[in-house]
Amino acid sequence: MMKKLGLLFIISLFLVQCKESKVKDLPVKGLIAESAMVVSARNEASAIGVAILKKGGNAFDAMIATDLALAVVHPAAGNIGGGGFTVFRTNEGLTGALDYREKAPLAAHRDMYLDEDGKVVPGKSTLGALAVGVPGTIAGLFEIHKKFGSLPFSELIQPSIDMARNGFVVTKKQARGLNYYREAFKIANQRVIYFDREWNEGDTLKNPNMALTLERIRDHGREEFYSGRTADMIVDCLQGLGGIITKEDLSKYKTVWRDPVEFEYKEYKIISMSPPSSGGICLEELFKSIDPYDIAQYPHNSEQYIQLITEAERRVYADRAYFLGDPDFVKIPMDSLKSRFYNKNRMLNFTWEQATPSSAISHGNIEIIESNETTHYSIIDTYGNAVAVTTTLNGGYGSKVYVEDGGFFLNNEMDDLSAKVGSPNMFGLVGAEANSIAPEKRMLSSMTPTIIEKGGKLKMVVGSPGGSTIITSVFQNILNVIEFDMGMQESVSSSRFHHQWLPDLIYFEHSFDTVSFASLRKKGYIIDHEDYGSIGRVDAILVMPDGRLEGGADPRGDDSAVGF
Ligand code: DON
């Protein structure tokens, strides 16, 4: 029950924003552009990114501008108080990844969310000051700028300063979300002046303190956030609320360049995020699990298609729970997890006649040799560079702690660490020793920013929010395009489903065709079709055979593709 409740939390989060969304009637043709595009959670942010591309800025410049714009216009997930991952591919085919994931504070310890009886205290890792991890976003954006930026940072941040000061128009879904969290804002903060009101569609939301913070960052750079006035504001705010993040935590924060996970599937090369995200490695395991079955022979979203994907997901998420964590702290058996043989073997006890109960599945048998409310956007520039970025506060508005003087929310990413081995987090994900809490450890993520090549050429940029459902949303969208020949928008609009080993349920979006459910139930599959309004918000770009771009902006949200 606990596990189901955990997962329901994230789903309810999406429900708040998209109860009425009927994926069936949603658009199948996306925006087509000749040479450059940004697809993000809000039109304002996509437009700001595209304005930078039109000025001659590259995809990395546009990334910085879009990211900061999302921090203003989409404060439920866009952020400067959170963290994220970027996967990139340059026009020369050079690939890489930047990790600016939050870290556990120095004073964190493995039992910090347990009571005297060793039980997890509900809410302690999700709501309020103790839930906050040391933010990485600003460090990430400056690191990207240092390596790849071509326009001055001041030019990239200015549109967001202006938008924070002049305001933006609140959408219907956004008003619903803001109102939904009003009580939580009150619990997490000592005083809530700014957000303590009822919001309506069409209201203008201005955030003058955020404008000032962004101006200070413009004028003093990265250090403003990690050791300047903004750092003081964060620490003062958190300490007033019983938090443990110190100036030392902030000043020690560092981003890490990582090698992305790269693998081949048929004629495609898939490039995705490496640990501390589970996204890339789980994606690789999923593709290698289904590869022997020639999935395209089963009609899209048919009973067999659902079975095959569910059984692969069940096994892969069991591995995720056991093996994966911060690679700077734990030894991950990457070679085995990436092996074709290993993943094929994991599927050997799958039969078409009967579901494999999750209770019969554990992590794979690998010998470890000792030595041990998110948002995604996709960008392609006129030069052919591509970036896939997923960034998060974790839950909607993160910990709900609002740094009033600074005008921004802080994450609740600590919940992505295992509060207790085997105890589910807010996405119902269970973790093991590999993801236990330790000072300065990065929490395991599901974020899956992904780039795909075909024949050595850029084919697709994709990613999604949605906690544990991110990996399966990305997986299904890649399959939609490469196995079922869908266009980008058609793929993004298609109904999705999800299984994550525990709880042992297949979650289907409301829009999902129920025809196969009776037969699946007979085979022992447990189906939840009630609780999920929608799964994920996929924002993606497809390079069409003629070289033009098709955007896929997720109609489940306010997402928007802008290009030229
Ligand atoms: O890193 C992760 O996997 C989670 N913190 C992502 C949270 C998320 O996607 C919330 N989205 N709606």
Boltz pocket constraint, residues with backbone or C-beta under 6 A from the ligand:
constraints:
  - pocket:
      binder: B
      contacts: [[A, 10], [A, 373], [A, 374], [A, 375], [A, 392], [A, 393], [A, 394], [A, 395], [A, 396], [A, 413], [A, 416], [A, 444], [A, 445], [A, 446], [A, 447], [A, 464], [A, 465], [A, 466], [A, 467], [A, 468], [A, 470]]
      max_distance: 6.0
